Amino acid sequence: MGVDACRAGWVGIVLSAAELWAYFESDIENLAAAAERDGALDAIAVDMPIGLPDAGRRAADVLARRALGPRWASVFITPVRSALDCDDYKMASAENRRAASEGISQQAFALRHKIRQVDRWIRHTGHRVVEIHPELAFARLAGKPLPQSKSTWNGAAQRRHLLASAGIRLADDLGTAGATAGTADVLDAAAAAWTALQVVQGQTRPMPDPPQSFSDGLPAAIWS
């Protein structure tokens, strides 16, 4: 299953030998449970940081930015754990500046609740879960980083065609998931599902290799 955060919660795309399934839930734990009811999950790939730094930047973010070239800005730098404990942007940015010598982006701050949610869930889930970045998946499918953003018509169309060429054909109607999640969210979840399949087949590697580890003890790496 590939998972991406959307405005109202989480969207998941599950690949099976028979067909493609789409799910939506407000909580990532409930999303995994809903998918599990339809069959065992071999791996879950999530577009969200796993392993939060205590100071400085994660090597995973730096390496992913380097690999994506023109699409580097699609990778946000993960805030330090203490900054993510703050619910005021100015305080969070000041705390990150103290621990990492730089502030944090509004995008990263806006995702703090979902980052915390994954951080809680990852500690007790029995699933094999890896962190991915969808733009790295699309770059692998295309043979190079894509020139156009997924927020553009051309960029979204190219990503859907790349997924179809890999056997992932997204239906026009994906039920609740399609009615709730944005176009880019669905595309990213599908790219994550493709990466999850590559993980199961042993066709991926972590960046960095081996993964970093911080005080939380979680392996911090983006798989591609």
C-alpha positions in Angstrom: 0.0 0.0 0.0 1.1 3.5 -0.8 0.0 6.3 1.6 -0.1 10.1 1.2 -1.5 12.7 3.4 -4.4 14.9 2.1 -6.2 17.8 3.6 -8.9 15.7 5.3 -6.8 12.8 6.3 -5.0 10.0 4.4 -5.4 8.3 1.1 -4.1 4.8 0.4 -3.7 2.9 -2.8 -3.3 -0.9 -2.6 -1.9 -3.0 -5.4 -2.9 -6.7 -5.6 -2.7 -9.3 -8.2 -6.4 -8.9 -8.9 -7.0 -5.2 -8.8 -6.3 -1.8 -7.4 -8.0 -0.6 -4.2 -8.3 3.0 -2.9 -9.0 3.9 0.7 -9.5 7.1 2.7 -9.5 7.5 6.5 -8.9 10.5 8.8 -6.2 8.5 10.7 -3.3 6.5 9.3 -3.8 3.7 11.7 -7.5 3.3 10.6 -6.3 3.5 7.0 -4.0 0.5 7.5 -6.7 -1.4 9.3 -9.3 -0.7 6.6 -6.9 -2.0 3.9 -6.0 -5.0 6.1 -9.6 -6.1 6.2 -9.4 -6.7 2.5 -6.2 -8.7 2.7 -2.7 -8.8 4.2 -0.3 -6.0 3.4 3.2 -7.0 2.5 4.5 -3.4 2.9 3.3 0.1 3.4 5.2 3.1 1.8 4.4 6.5 3.4 5.2 9.9 2.1 6.0 11.3 5.5 9.1 11.5 7.6 10.0 8.5 9.8 12.8 9.1 12.2 12.9 12.7 13.5 16.2 14.5 14.0 17.3 15.9 17.4 19.6 18.5 15.7 20.5 19.5 12.2 19.2 18.1 8.9 18.4 14.5 8.1 20.8 12.9 5.5 17.7 11.4 3.8 16.3 14.9 3.0 19.6 16.2 1.7 20.2 13.1 -0.5 16.7 13.1 -1.9 17.0 16.8 -2.8 20.2 16.1 -4.5 18.8 13.2 -6.5 15.8 15.2 -7.7 17.7 18.1 -9.2 15.1 20.5 -10.6 12.4 19.0 -8.4 14.5 19.5 -5.2 12.0 21.9 -3.6 9.4 19.1 -3.4 11.4 17.7 -0.5 10.9 19.7 2.7 13.5 19.6 5.4 12.2 17.7 8.4 12.0 19.8 11.5 13.8 18.6 14.7 11.6 16.7 17.1 11.5 19.5 19.7 10.2 22.0 17.0 7.4 19.6 16.1 6.2 19.7 19.7 5.4 23.4 19.2 1.9 24.5 18.0 2.9 28.1 17.4 4.8 28.7 14.1 7.2 31.3 15.4 8.1 29.2 18.5 8.6 26.1 16.3 10.8 28.0 13.9 12.8 29.5 16.7 13.3 26.1 18.3 14.4 24.6 15.0 16.8 27.5 14.5 18.3 26.8 18.0 18.7 23.1 17.2 19.4 23.1 13.5 20.6 26.6 12.7 17.6 27.3 10.4 13.9 27.9 10.6 11.2 25.7 9.2 8.9 26.0 6.3 5.2 26.7 6.6 4.6 23.5 4.7 6.5 21.4 7.3 4.8 23.2 10.2 1.4 22.6 8.7 2.1 18.9 8.5 3.2 18.6 12.2 0.0 16.8 13.3 0.4 14.2 10.6 4.1 13.8 11.3 3.3 13.2 14.9 0.6 10.7 14.0 3.0 8.7 11.9 5.6 8.9 14.7 3.1 7.4 17.2 1.8 4.7 14.8 5.1 3.5 13.6 6.2 2.4 17.1 3.5 -0.2 17.5 2.3 -1.3 14.1 3.2 -4.8 13.0 3.4 -3.8 9.3 6.6 -3.3 7.4 6.6 0.5 6.8 9.1 2.5 4.9 9.4 6.2 4.1 9.3 7.2 0.4 9.1 10.3 -1.7 6.8 10.2 -4.7 8.9 12.4 -6.9 11.7 9.9 -6.6 9.3 7.2 -7.7 8.2 9.2 -10.7 11.9 10.0 -11.5 12.7 6.3 -11.6 9.7 5.6 -13.8 10.7 8.3 -16.2 14.4 7.8 -16.1 15.0 11.3 -14.8 13.3 13.9 -12.6 10.1 15.3 -14.1 10.3 18.8 -15.5 6.8 19.9 -14.6 5.0 20.1 -11.3 2.2 17.7 -10.4 0.1 20.8 -9.7 0.0 21.5 -13.5 -2.3 19.8 -16.0 0.7 18.5 -18.0 2.5 17.4 -14.9 -0.4 15.5 -13.5 -1.1 13.9 -16.9 2.5 12.7 -17.3 2.5 11.2 -13.8 -0.8 9.3 -14.5 0.7 8.0 -17.8 3.9 6.9 -16.1 1.9 5.0 -13.5 -0.2 3.3 -16.2 2.9 2.3 -18.1 4.0 0.5 -14.8 0.6 -1.3 -14.7 -1.0 1.0 -12.2 -4.2 2.3 -13.9 -6.2 4.6 -11.7 -9.9 4.5 -12.4 -11.9 7.7 -13.0 -14.0 6.9 -10.0 -12.1 5.9 -6.8 -15.1 6.1 -4.5 -14.6 8.0 -1.2 -10.9 8.3 -1.7 -11.3 9.9 -5.1 -14.0 12.2 -3.9 -12.0 13.4 -0.9 -8.4 13.4 -1.8 -6.9 15.8 -4.3 -5.5 14.7 -7.7 -1.9 15.1 -6.6 -2.6 13.2 -3.4 -3.9 10.2 -5.3 -1.1 10.3 -7.8 1.4 10.4 -4.9 -0.2 7.5 -3.1 -0.1 5.5 -6.3 3.6 6.3 -6.7 4.1 5.2 -3.1 2.3 2.0 -3.8 4.6 1.3 -6.8 7.6 1.9 -4.5 6.1 -0.4 -1.8 6.0 -3.1 -4.5 9.6 -2.4 -5.4 10.5 -2.8 -1.7 8.8 -6.2 -1.5 10.6 -7.3 -4.7 14.0 -6.1 -3.4 14.4 -3.4 -6.1 15.0 -0.4 -3.8 17.7 1.0 -1.6 17.5 3.4 1.4 19.0 6.8 1.3 21.3 7.0 3.3 22.5 3.4 3.4 22.5 2.4 6.1 19.7 4.6 7.5 20.5 7.2 10.1 19.3 6.8 13.7 18.4 9.5 16.2 17.2 9.3 19.8 13.9 7.8 18.8 15.7 4.7 17.5 13.8 4.7 14.2 15.6 4.1 10.9 15.6 7.4 9.1 15.9 6.8 5.3 13.9 7.5 2.1 13.6 4.4 0.0 13.9 4.6 -3.7 
